[in-house]
Amino acid sequence: MIFEARVKTGRNEFAIIKADGGFEISVRSQPREGEANAEIVRELKRLTGRSAFIVKGAKSKRKTISIEGLDEGGFEDFYESCH
């Protein structure tokens, strides 16, 4: 599954929400030395049990993220379980 998300850093907790036709990910980390990117990958792996990668946007607030072996229906199930 590949999806696009806008990332907000320095938040109180990790969260994923639907926003503006896409997704918004809030992370606790700051965008320095890859800390926010590492948190995204780590938390998505913890929540889905699957490997996650930032495909595009490593230095941008807009990211393209891949979660291996998760189809669109599985992603919707994952998203609903988070809320």
PyMOL Python script that loads the backbone (N, CA, C, O; Angstrom):
from pymol import cmd

cmd.read_pdbstr("""\
ATOM      1  N   MET A   1       0.847  -1.174   0.000  1.00  0.00           N
ATOM      2  CA  MET A   1       0.000   0.000   0.000  1.00  0.00           C
ATOM      3  C   MET A   1       0.891   1.235   0.000  1.00  0.00           C
ATOM      4  O   MET A   1       1.797   1.358   0.824  1.00  0.00           O
ATOM      5  N   ILE A   2       0.632   2.128  -0.909  1.00  0.00           N
ATOM      6  CA  ILE A   2       1.353   3.397  -0.962  1.00  0.00           C
ATOM      7  C   ILE A   2       0.346   4.521  -0.768  1.00  0.00           C
ATOM      8  O   ILE A   2      -0.713   4.534  -1.396  1.00  0.00           O
ATOM      9  N   PHE A   3       0.683   5.461   0.105  1.00  0.00           N
ATOM     10  CA  PHE A   3      -0.204   6.599   0.340  1.00  0.00           C
ATOM     11  C   PHE A   3       0.611   7.851   0.592  1.00  0.00           C
ATOM     12  O   PHE A   3       1.794   7.787   0.926  1.00  0.00           O
ATOM     13  N   GLU A   4      -0.041   8.986   0.428  1.00  0.00           N
ATOM     14  CA  GLU A   4       0.604  10.268   0.670  1.00  0.00           C
ATOM     15  C   GLU A   4       0.077  10.871   1.960  1.00  0.00           C
ATOM     16  O   GLU A   4      -1.091  10.703   2.312  1.00  0.00           O
ATOM     17  N   ALA A   5       0.955  11.572   2.656  1.00  0.00           N
ATOM     18  CA  ALA A   5       0.562  12.183   3.923  1.00  0.00           C
ATOM     19  C   ALA A   5       1.329  13.476   4.137  1.00  0.00           C
ATOM     20  O   ALA A   5       2.451  13.645   3.659  1.00  0.00           O
ATOM     21  N   ARG A   6       0.704  14.370   4.855  1.00  0.00           N
ATOM     22  CA  ARG A   6       1.359  15.604   5.311  1.00  0.00           C
ATOM     23  C   ARG A   6       1.745  15.364   6.761  1.00  0.00           C
ATOM     24  O   ARG A   6       0.943  14.846   7.537  1.00  0.00           O
ATOM     25  N   VAL A   7       2.950  15.732   7.132  1.00  0.00           N
ATOM     26  CA  VAL A   7       3.458  15.449   8.472  1.00  0.00           C
ATOM     27  C   VAL A   7       3.536  16.732   9.291  1.00  0.00           C
ATOM     28  O   VAL A   7       4.017  17.763   8.821  1.00  0.00           O
ATOM     29  N   LYS A   8       3.050  16.641  10.531  1.00  0.00           N
ATOM     30  CA  LYS A   8       3.174  17.733  11.502  1.00  0.00           C
ATOM     31  C   LYS A   8       4.068  17.241  12.631  1.00  0.00           C
ATOM     32  O   LYS A   8       3.803  16.202  13.235  1.00  0.00           O
ATOM     33  N   THR A   9       5.118  17.984  12.910  1.00  0.00           N
ATOM     34  CA  THR A   9       6.102  17.571  13.911  1.00  0.00           C
ATOM     35  C   THR A   9       5.880  18.290  15.243  1.00  0.00           C
ATOM     36  O   THR A   9       5.150  19.278  15.317  1.00  0.00           O
ATOM     37  N   GLY A  10       6.522  17.773  16.288  1.00  0.00           N
ATOM     38  CA  GLY A  10       6.476  18.410  17.599  1.00  0.00           C
ATOM     39  C   GLY A  10       5.118  18.332  18.276  1.00  0.00           C
ATOM     40  O   GLY A  10       4.772  19.207  19.070  1.00  0.00           O
ATOM     41  N   ARG A  11       4.348  17.300  17.976  1.00  0.00           N
ATOM     42  CA  ARG A  11       3.006  17.143  18.570  1.00  0.00           C
ATOM     43  C   ARG A  11       3.087  16.326  19.850  1.00  0.00           C
ATOM     44  O   ARG A  11       4.141  15.783  20.180  1.00  0.00           O
ATOM     45  N   ASN A  12       1.983  16.239  20.564  1.00  0.00           N
ATOM     46  CA  ASN A  12       1.956  15.517  21.842  1.00  0.00           C
ATOM     47  C   ASN A  12       1.962  14.006  21.683  1.00  0.00           C
ATOM     48  O   ASN A  12       2.413  13.289  22.577  1.00  0.00           O
ATOM     49  N   GLU A  13       1.459  13.510  20.539  1.00  0.00           N
ATOM     50  CA  GLU A  13       1.398  12.068  20.342  1.00  0.00           C
ATOM     51  C   GLU A  13       1.407  11.743  18.855  1.00  0.00           C
ATOM     52  O   GLU A  13       1.132  12.601  18.016  1.00  0.00           O
ATOM     53  N   PHE A  14       1.727  10.487  18.540  1.00  0.00           N
ATOM     54  CA  PHE A  14       1.674  10.020  17.162  1.00  0.00           C
ATOM     55  C   PHE A  14       0.216   9.779  16.808  1.00  0.00           C
ATOM     56  O   PHE A  14      -0.516   9.146  17.568  1.00  0.00           O
ATOM     57  N   ALA A  15      -0.204  10.283  15.658  1.00  0.00           N
ATOM     58  CA  ALA A  15      -1.588  10.101  15.219  1.00  0.00           C
ATOM     59  C   ALA A  15      -1.670  10.161  13.708  1.00  0.00           C
ATOM     60  O   ALA A  15      -0.869  10.826  13.051  1.00  0.00           O
ATOM     61  N   ILE A  16      -2.653   9.456  13.165  1.00  0.00           N
ATOM     62  CA  ILE A  16      -2.948   9.501  11.734  1.00  0.00           C
ATOM     63  C   ILE A  16      -4.409   9.882  11.596  1.00  0.00           C
ATOM     64  O   ILE A  16      -5.285   9.257  12.195  1.00  0.00           O
ATOM     65  N   ILE A  17      -4.667  10.917  10.796  1.00  0.00           N
ATOM     66  CA  ILE A  17      -6.052  11.316  10.555  1.00  0.00           C
ATOM     67  C   ILE A  17      -6.258  11.552   9.061  1.00  0.00           C
ATOM     68  O   ILE A  17      -5.312  11.858   8.335  1.00  0.00           O
ATOM     69  N   LYS A  18      -7.497  11.408   8.614  1.00  0.00           N
ATOM     70  CA  LYS A  18      -7.839  11.759   7.240  1.00  0.00           C
ATOM     71  C   LYS A  18      -8.046  13.261   7.197  1.00  0.00           C
ATOM     72  O   LYS A  18      -8.727  13.835   8.047  1.00  0.00           O
ATOM     73  N   ALA A  19      -7.443  13.895   6.184  1.00  0.00           N
ATOM     74  CA  ALA A  19      -7.555  15.354   6.063  1.00  0.00           C
ATOM     75  C   ALA A  19      -7.378  15.762   4.611  1.00  0.00           C
ATOM     76  O   ALA A  19      -6.451  15.304   3.944  1.00  0.00           O
ATOM     77  N   ASP A  20      -8.249  16.609   4.126  1.00  0.00           N
ATOM     78  CA  ASP A  20      -8.124  17.182   2.786  1.00  0.00           C
ATOM     79  C   ASP A  20      -7.910  16.125   1.705  1.00  0.00           C
ATOM     80  O   ASP A  20      -7.049  16.289   0.841  1.00  0.00           O
ATOM     81  N   GLY A  21      -8.682  15.053   1.747  1.00  0.00           N
ATOM     82  CA  GLY A  21      -8.597  14.023   0.724  1.00  0.00           C
ATOM     83  C   GLY A  21      -7.386  13.121   0.844  1.00  0.00           C
ATOM     84  O   GLY A  21      -7.164  12.279  -0.027  1.00  0.00           O
ATOM     85  N   GLY A  22      -6.596  13.271   1.897  1.00  0.00           N
ATOM     86  CA  GLY A  22      -5.418  12.441   2.115  1.00  0.00           C
ATOM     87  C   GLY A  22      -5.280  12.139   3.592  1.00  0.00           C
ATOM     88  O   GLY A  22      -6.270  12.029   4.315  1.00  0.00           O
ATOM     89  N   PHE A  23      -4.060  12.010   4.024  1.00  0.00           N
ATOM     90  CA  PHE A  23      -3.797  11.709   5.431  1.00  0.00           C
ATOM     91  C   PHE A  23      -2.852  12.738   6.027  1.00  0.00           C
ATOM     92  O   PHE A  23      -2.047  13.354   5.328  1.00  0.00           O
ATOM     93  N   GLU A  24      -2.970  12.905   7.321  1.00  0.00           N
ATOM     94  CA  GLU A  24      -2.080  13.776   8.078  1.00  0.00           C
ATOM     95  C   GLU A  24      -1.516  12.933   9.213  1.00  0.00           C
ATOM     96  O   GLU A  24      -2.262  12.269   9.933  1.00  0.00           O
ATOM     97  N   ILE A  25      -0.204  12.964   9.368  1.00  0.00           N
ATOM     98  CA  ILE A  25       0.465  12.216  10.428  1.00  0.00           C
ATOM     99  C   ILE A  25       1.093  13.211  11.389  1.00  0.00           C
ATOM    100  O   ILE A  25       1.858  14.084  10.980  1.00  0.00           O
ATOM    101  N   SER A  26       0.770  13.076  12.652  1.00  0.00           N
ATOM    102  CA  SER A  26       1.380  13.892  13.708  1.00  0.00           C
ATOM    103  C   SER A  26       2.434  13.044  14.404  1.00  0.00           C
ATOM    104  O   SER A  26       2.190  11.885  14.740  1.00  0.00           O
ATOM    105  N   VAL A  27       3.607  13.630  14.618  1.00  0.00           N
ATOM    106  CA  VAL A  27       4.696  12.934  15.308  1.00  0.00           C
ATOM    107  C   VAL A  27       5.227  13.786  16.448  1.00  0.00           C
ATOM    108  O   VAL A  27       5.131  15.013  16.418  1.00  0.00           O
ATOM    109  N   ARG A  28       5.787  13.127  17.451  1.00  0.00           N
ATOM    110  CA  ARG A  28       6.370  13.837  18.592  1.00  0.00           C
ATOM    111  C   ARG A  28       7.725  14.445  18.233  1.00  0.00           C
ATOM    112  O   ARG A  28       8.089  15.511  18.731  1.00  0.00           O
ATOM    113  N   SER A  29       8.454  13.770  17.379  1.00  0.00           N
ATOM    114  CA  SER A  29       9.823  14.180  17.028  1.00  0.00           C
ATOM    115  C   SER A  29       9.857  15.474  16.227  1.00  0.00           C
ATOM    116  O   SER A  29       8.860  15.916  15.656  1.00  0.00           O
ATOM    117  N   GLN A  30      11.047  16.057  16.212  1.00  0.00           N
ATOM    118  CA  GLN A  30      11.314  17.236  15.398  1.00  0.00           C
ATOM    119  C   GLN A  30      11.947  16.789  14.073  1.00  0.00           C
ATOM    120  O   GLN A  30      12.517  15.701  13.995  1.00  0.00           O
ATOM    121  N   PRO A  31      11.848  17.619  13.041  1.00  0.00           N
ATOM    122  CA  PRO A  31      12.396  17.238  11.735  1.00  0.00           C
ATOM    123  C   PRO A  31      13.898  17.497  11.626  1.00  0.00           C
ATOM    124  O   PRO A  31      14.330  18.269  10.770  1.00  0.00           O
ATOM    125  N   ARG A  32      14.674  16.878  12.460  1.00  0.00           N
ATOM    126  CA  ARG A  32      16.125  17.039  12.388  1.00  0.00           C
ATOM    127  C   ARG A  32      16.785  15.666  12.403  1.00  0.00           C
ATOM    128  O   ARG A  32      16.397  14.769  13.150  1.00  0.00           O
ATOM    129  N   GLU A  33      17.780  15.539  11.563  1.00  0.00           N
ATOM    130  CA  GLU A  33      18.565  14.307  11.459  1.00  0.00           C
ATOM    131  C   GLU A  33      17.689  13.074  11.281  1.00  0.00           C
ATOM    132  O   GLU A  33      18.035  11.997  11.767  1.00  0.00           O
ATOM    133  N   GLY A  34      16.568  13.213  10.597  1.00  0.00           N
ATOM    134  CA  GLY A  34      15.709  12.072  10.288  1.00  0.00           C
ATOM    135  C   GLY A  34      14.877  11.549  11.444  1.00  0.00           C
ATOM    136  O   GLY A  34      14.282  10.477  11.330  1.00  0.00           O
ATOM    137  N   GLU A  35      14.818  12.278  12.558  1.00  0.00           N
ATOM    138  CA  GLU A  35      14.083  11.803  13.739  1.00  0.00           C
ATOM    139  C   GLU A  35      12.596  11.612  13.452  1.00  0.00           C
ATOM    140  O   GLU A  35      12.022  10.594  13.839  1.00  0.00           O
ATOM    141  N   ALA A  36      11.970  12.565  12.787  1.00  0.00           N
ATOM    142  CA  ALA A  36      10.535  12.455  12.495  1.00  0.00           C
ATOM    143  C   ALA A  36      10.274  11.306  11.527  1.00  0.00           C
ATOM    144  O   ALA A  36       9.314  10.555  11.702  1.00  0.00           O
ATOM    145  N   ASN A  37      11.112  11.164  10.517  1.00  0.00           N
ATOM    146  CA  ASN A  37      10.956  10.060   9.566  1.00  0.00           C
ATOM    147  C   ASN A  37      11.086   8.712  10.267  1.00  0.00           C
ATOM    148  O   ASN A  37      10.306   7.795  10.011  1.00  0.00           O
ATOM    149  N   ALA A  38      12.064   8.598  11.146  1.00  0.00           N
ATOM    150  CA  ALA A  38      12.269   7.345  11.886  1.00  0.00           C
ATOM    151  C   ALA A  38      11.053   7.029  12.750  1.00  0.00           C
ATOM    152  O   ALA A  38      10.655   5.870  12.856  1.00  0.00           O
ATOM    153  N   GLU A  39      10.461   8.049  13.368  1.00  0.00           N
ATOM    154  CA  GLU A  39       9.269   7.823  14.195  1.00  0.00           C
ATOM    155  C   GLU A  39       8.104   7.328  13.334  1.00  0.00           C
ATOM    156  O   GLU A  39       7.377   6.422  13.739  1.00  0.00           O
ATOM    157  N   ILE A  40       7.928   7.911  12.165  1.00  0.00           N
ATOM    158  CA  ILE A  40       6.844   7.471  11.270  1.00  0.00           C
ATOM    159  C   ILE A  40       7.012   5.995  10.926  1.00  0.00           C
ATOM    160  O   ILE A  40       6.073   5.211  11.065  1.00  0.00           O
ATOM    161  N   VAL A  41       8.197   5.620  10.483  1.00  0.00           N
ATOM    162  CA  VAL A  41       8.457   4.238  10.086  1.00  0.00           C
ATOM    163  C   VAL A  41       8.280   3.296  11.280  1.00  0.00           C
ATOM    164  O   VAL A  41       7.649   2.246  11.155  1.00  0.00           O
ATOM    165  N   ARG A  42       8.829   3.666  12.420  1.00  0.00           N
ATOM    166  CA  ARG A  42       8.755   2.827  13.622  1.00  0.00           C
ATOM    167  C   ARG A  42       7.301   2.633  14.080  1.00  0.00           C
ATOM    168  O   ARG A  42       6.893   1.513  14.387  1.00  0.00           O
ATOM    169  N   GLU A  43       6.530   3.710  14.124  1.00  0.00           N
ATOM    170  CA  GLU A  43       5.148   3.623  14.604  1.00  0.00           C
ATOM    171  C   GLU A  43       4.251   2.877  13.617  1.00  0.00           C
ATOM    172  O   GLU A  43       3.388   2.106  14.035  1.00  0.00           O
ATOM    173  N   LEU A  44       4.441   3.092  12.321  1.00  0.00           N
ATOM    174  CA  LEU A  44       3.638   2.345  11.348  1.00  0.00           C
ATOM    175  C   LEU A  44       3.946   0.856  11.422  1.00  0.00           C
ATOM    176  O   LEU A  44       3.043   0.028  11.300  1.00  0.00           O
ATOM    177  N   LYS A  45       5.209   0.512  11.622  1.00  0.00           N
ATOM    178  CA  LYS A  45       5.569  -0.904  11.772  1.00  0.00           C
ATOM    179  C   LYS A  45       4.937  -1.483  13.041  1.00  0.00           C
ATOM    180  O   LYS A  45       4.427  -2.603  13.027  1.00  0.00           O
ATOM    181  N   ARG A  46       4.972  -0.729  14.119  1.00  0.00           N
ATOM    182  CA  ARG A  46       4.380  -1.194  15.379  1.00  0.00           C
ATOM    183  C   ARG A  46       2.871  -1.382  15.228  1.00  0.00           C
ATOM    184  O   ARG A  46       2.315  -2.367  15.714  1.00  0.00           O
ATOM    185  N   LEU A  47       2.212  -0.445  14.561  1.00  0.00           N
ATOM    186  CA  LEU A  47       0.760  -0.498  14.441  1.00  0.00           C
ATOM    187  C   LEU A  47       0.258  -1.533  13.439  1.00  0.00           C
ATOM    188  O   LEU A  47      -0.801  -2.129  13.636  1.00  0.00           O
ATOM    189  N   THR A  48       1.019  -1.747  12.364  1.00  0.00           N
ATOM    190  CA  THR A  48       0.557  -2.665  11.315  1.00  0.00           C
ATOM    191  C   THR A  48       1.222  -4.027  11.371  1.00  0.00           C
ATOM    192  O   THR A  48       0.700  -4.995  10.818  1.00  0.00           O
ATOM    193  N   GLY A  49       2.372  -4.115  12.033  1.00  0.00           N
ATOM    194  CA  GLY A  49       3.130  -5.366  12.043  1.00  0.00           C
ATOM    195  C   GLY A  49       3.838  -5.615  10.719  1.00  0.00           C
ATOM    196  O   GLY A  49       4.273  -6.736  10.456  1.00  0.00           O
ATOM    197  N   ARG A  50       3.961  -4.591   9.885  1.00  0.00           N
ATOM    198  CA  ARG A  50       4.584  -4.714   8.566  1.00  0.00           C
ATOM    199  C   ARG A  50       5.640  -3.628   8.377  1.00  0.00           C
ATOM    200  O   ARG A  50       5.620  -2.592   9.042  1.00  0.00           O
ATOM    201  N   SER A  51       6.556  -3.893   7.459  1.00  0.00           N
ATOM    202  CA  SER A  51       7.613  -2.917   7.170  1.00  0.00           C
ATOM    203  C   SER A  51       7.026  -1.695   6.480  1.00  0.00           C
ATOM    204  O   SER A  51       6.154  -1.812   5.619  1.00  0.00           O
ATOM    205  N   ALA A  52       7.509  -0.532   6.865  1.00  0.00           N
ATOM    206  CA  ALA A  52       7.074   0.723   6.265  1.00  0.00           C
ATOM    207  C   ALA A  52       8.308   1.485   5.797  1.00  0.00           C
ATOM    208  O   ALA A  52       9.371   1.406   6.414  1.00  0.00           O
ATOM    209  N   PHE A  53       8.156   2.224   4.701  1.00  0.00           N
ATOM    210  CA  PHE A  53       9.257   2.986   4.128  1.00  0.00           C
ATOM    211  C   PHE A  53       8.760   4.339   3.656  1.00  0.00           C
ATOM    212  O   PHE A  53       7.617   4.471   3.218  1.00  0.00           O
ATOM    213  N   ILE A  54       9.608   5.329   3.744  1.00  0.00           N
ATOM    214  CA  ILE A  54       9.308   6.624   3.135  1.00  0.00           C
ATOM    215  C   ILE A  54       9.888   6.566   1.725  1.00  0.00           C
ATOM    216  O   ILE A  54      11.104   6.534   1.540  1.00  0.00           O
ATOM    217  N   VAL A  55       9.005   6.554   0.746  1.00  0.00           N
ATOM    218  CA  VAL A  55       9.398   6.411  -0.653  1.00  0.00           C
ATOM    219  C   VAL A  55       9.852   7.738  -1.233  1.00  0.00           C
ATOM    220  O   VAL A  55      10.797   7.789  -2.019  1.00  0.00           O
ATOM    221  N   LYS A  56       9.179   8.806  -0.845  1.00  0.00           N
ATOM    222  CA  LYS A  56       9.458  10.131  -1.405  1.00  0.00           C
ATOM    223  C   LYS A  56       9.177  11.180  -0.336  1.00  0.00           C
ATOM    224  O   LYS A  56       8.239  11.035   0.448  1.00  0.00           O
ATOM    225  N   GLY A  57       9.981  12.226  -0.303  1.00  0.00           N
ATOM    226  CA  GLY A  57       9.737  13.335   0.602  1.00  0.00           C
ATOM    227  C   GLY A  57      10.481  13.257   1.916  1.00  0.00           C
ATOM    228  O   GLY A  57      10.005  13.780   2.924  1.00  0.00           O
ATOM    229  N   ALA A  58      11.628  12.621   1.928  1.00  0.00           N
ATOM    230  CA  ALA A  58      12.394  12.469   3.173  1.00  0.00           C
ATOM    231  C   ALA A  58      12.718  13.811   3.831  1.00  0.00           C
ATOM    232  O   ALA A  58      12.872  13.880   5.051  1.00  0.00           O
ATOM    233  N   LYS A  59      12.822  14.868   3.038  1.00  0.00           N
ATOM    234  CA  LYS A  59      13.144  16.185   3.592  1.00  0.00           C
ATOM    235  C   LYS A  59      11.992  17.163   3.418  1.00  0.00           C
ATOM    236  O   LYS A  59      12.198  18.377   3.388  1.00  0.00           O
ATOM    237  N   SER A  60      10.791  16.637   3.305  1.00  0.00           N
ATOM    238  CA  SER A  60       9.616  17.460   3.067  1.00  0.00           C
ATOM    239  C   SER A  60       8.514  17.099   4.067  1.00  0.00           C
ATOM    240  O   SER A  60       8.525  16.015   4.650  1.00  0.00           O
ATOM    241  N   LYS A  61       7.572  18.013   4.257  1.00  0.00           N
ATOM    242  CA  LYS A  61       6.415  17.706   5.104  1.00  0.00           C
ATOM    243  C   LYS A  61       5.442  16.797   4.371  1.00  0.00           C
ATOM    244  O   LYS A  61       4.636  16.116   5.005  1.00  0.00           O
ATOM    245  N   ARG A  62       5.507  16.779   3.053  1.00  0.00           N
ATOM    246  CA  ARG A  62       4.665  15.901   2.243  1.00  0.00           C
ATOM    247  C   ARG A  62       5.467  14.653   1.903  1.00  0.00           C
ATOM    248  O   ARG A  62       6.539  14.731   1.303  1.00  0.00           O
ATOM    249  N   LYS A  63       4.932  13.503   2.295  1.00  0.00           N
ATOM    250  CA  LYS A  63       5.644  12.247   2.130  1.00  0.00           C
ATOM    251  C   LYS A  63       4.802  11.234   1.378  1.00  0.00           C
ATOM    252  O   LYS A  63       3.574  11.236   1.465  1.00  0.00           O
ATOM    253  N   THR A  64       5.473  10.378   0.644  1.00  0.00           N
ATOM    254  CA  THR A  64       4.853   9.198   0.061  1.00  0.00           C
ATOM    255  C   THR A  64       5.390   8.026   0.865  1.00  0.00           C
ATOM    256  O   THR A  64       6.601   7.834   0.970  1.00  0.00           O
ATOM    257  N   ILE A  65       4.479   7.246   1.430  1.00  0.00           N
ATOM    258  CA  ILE A  65       4.846   6.179   2.358  1.00  0.00           C
ATOM    259  C   ILE A  65       4.321   4.852   1.837  1.00  0.00           C
ATOM    260  O   ILE A  65       3.206   4.772   1.321  1.00  0.00           O
ATOM    261  N   SER A  66       5.131   3.816   1.975  1.00  0.00           N
ATOM    262  CA  SER A  66       4.739   2.470   1.561  1.00  0.00           C
ATOM    263  C   SER A  66       4.706   1.565   2.786  1.00  0.00           C
ATOM    264  O   SER A  66       5.612   1.589   3.618  1.00  0.00           O
ATOM    265  N   ILE A  67       3.652   0.771   2.881  1.00  0.00           N
ATOM    266  CA  ILE A  67       3.569  -0.270   3.905  1.00  0.00           C
ATOM    267  C   ILE A  67       3.502  -1.593   3.153  1.00  0.00           C
ATOM    268  O   ILE A  67       2.530  -1.860   2.446  1.00  0.00           O
ATOM    269  N   GLU A  68       4.530  -2.420   3.305  1.00  0.00           N
ATOM    270  CA  GLU A  68       4.643  -3.662   2.542  1.00  0.00           C
ATOM    271  C   GLU A  68       3.532  -4.643   2.876  1.00  0.00           C
ATOM    272  O   GLU A  68       3.184  -4.846   4.039  1.00  0.00           O
ATOM    273  N   GLY A  69       2.982  -5.248   1.822  1.00  0.00           N
ATOM    274  CA  GLY A  69       2.021  -6.331   1.984  1.00  0.00           C
ATOM    275  C   GLY A  69       0.665  -5.922   2.508  1.00  0.00           C
ATOM    276  O   GLY A  69      -0.107  -6.776   2.944  1.00  0.00           O
ATOM    277  N   LEU A  70       0.358  -4.652   2.477  1.00  0.00           N
ATOM    278  CA  LEU A  70      -0.933  -4.170   2.965  1.00  0.00           C
ATOM    279  C   LEU A  70      -1.683  -3.591   1.778  1.00  0.00           C
ATOM    280  O   LEU A  70      -1.221  -2.635   1.155  1.00  0.00           O
ATOM    281  N   ASP A  71      -2.844  -4.167   1.460  1.00  0.00           N
ATOM    282  CA  ASP A  71      -3.617  -3.630   0.347  1.00  0.00           C
ATOM    283  C   ASP A  71      -4.514  -2.498   0.841  1.00  0.00           C
ATOM    284  O   ASP A  71      -4.545  -2.202   2.036  1.00  0.00           O
ATOM    285  N   GLU A  72      -5.234  -1.874  -0.068  1.00  0.00           N
ATOM    286  CA  GLU A  72      -6.046  -0.712   0.293  1.00  0.00           C
ATOM    287  C   GLU A  72      -7.104  -1.053   1.342  1.00  0.00           C
ATOM    288  O   GLU A  72      -7.332  -0.276   2.269  1.00  0.00           O
ATOM    289  N   GLY A  73      -7.746  -2.208   1.197  1.00  0.00           N
ATOM    290  CA  GLY A  73      -8.740  -2.627   2.188  1.00  0.00           C
ATOM    291  C   GLY A  73      -8.110  -2.867   3.546  1.00  0.00           C
ATOM    292  O   GLY A  73      -8.698  -2.535   4.575  1.00  0.00           O
ATOM    293  N   GLY A  74      -6.924  -3.438   3.553  1.00  0.00           N
ATOM    294  CA  GLY A  74      -6.204  -3.670   4.802  1.00  0.00           C
ATOM    295  C   GLY A  74      -5.804  -2.373   5.460  1.00  0.00           C
ATOM    296  O   GLY A  74      -5.808  -2.258   6.685  1.00  0.00           O
ATOM    297  N   PHE A  75      -5.455  -1.384   4.635  1.00  0.00           N
ATOM    298  CA  PHE A  75      -5.097  -0.082   5.175  1.00  0.00           C
ATOM    299  C   PHE A  75      -6.309   0.586   5.808  1.00  0.00           C
ATOM    300  O   PHE A  75      -6.196   1.191   6.874  1.00  0.00           O
ATOM    301  N   GLU A  76      -7.470   0.481   5.160  1.00  0.00           N
ATOM    302  CA  GLU A  76      -8.697   1.056   5.730  1.00  0.00           C
ATOM    303  C   GLU A  76      -9.024   0.401   7.063  1.00  0.00           C
ATOM    304  O   GLU A  76      -9.414   1.079   8.013  1.00  0.00           O
ATOM    305  N   ASP A  77      -8.865  -0.937   7.136  1.00  0.00           N
ATOM    306  CA  ASP A  77      -9.085  -1.655   8.403  1.00  0.00           C
ATOM    307  C   ASP A  77      -8.107  -1.163   9.470  1.00  0.00           C
ATOM    308  O   ASP A  77      -8.488  -0.938  10.618  1.00  0.00           O
ATOM    309  N   PHE A  78      -6.839  -1.000   9.075  1.00  0.00           N
ATOM    310  CA  PHE A  78      -5.828  -0.501  10.003  1.00  0.00           C
ATOM    311  C   PHE A  78      -6.191   0.888  10.486  1.00  0.00           C
ATOM    312  O   PHE A  78      -6.137   1.172  11.683  1.00  0.00           O
ATOM    313  N   TYR A  79      -6.561   1.753   9.554  1.00  0.00           N
ATOM    314  CA  TYR A  79      -6.901   3.127   9.905  1.00  0.00           C
ATOM    315  C   TYR A  79      -8.089   3.163  10.875  1.00  0.00           C
ATOM    316  O   TYR A  79      -8.058   3.887  11.871  1.00  0.00           O
ATOM    317  N   GLU A  80      -9.117   2.395  10.587  1.00  0.00           N
ATOM    318  CA  GLU A  80     -10.309   2.368  11.452  1.00  0.00           C
ATOM    319  C   GLU A  80      -9.953   1.831  12.843  1.00  0.00           C
ATOM    320  O   GLU A  80     -10.521   2.282  13.839  1.00  0.00           O
ATOM    321  N   SER A  81      -9.040   0.894  12.922  1.00  0.00           N
ATOM    322  CA  SER A  81      -8.662   0.333  14.235  1.00  0.00           C
ATOM    323  C   SER A  81      -7.899   1.345  15.081  1.00  0.00           C
ATOM    324  O   SER A  81      -7.849   1.221  16.305  1.00  0.00           O
ATOM    325  N   CYS A  82      -7.303   2.348  14.432  1.00  0.00           N
ATOM    326  CA  CYS A  82      -6.559   3.390  15.155  1.00  0.00           C
ATOM    327  C   CYS A  82      -7.486   4.417  15.782  1.00  0.00           C
ATOM    328  O   CYS A  82      -7.050   5.200  16.626  1.00  0.00           O
ATOM    329  N   HIS A  83      -8.748   4.433  15.391  1.00  0.00           N
ATOM    330  CA  HIS A  83      -9.665   5.477  15.848  1.00  0.00           C
ATOM    331  C   HIS A  83     -10.844   4.929  16.567  1.00  0.00           C
ATOM    332  O   HIS A  83     -11.705   5.690  17.010  1.00  0.00           O
TER     333      HIS A  83
END
""", "prot")
cmd.dss("prot")
cmd.show_as("cartoon", "prot")
cmd.util.cbc("prot")
cmd.orient("prot")
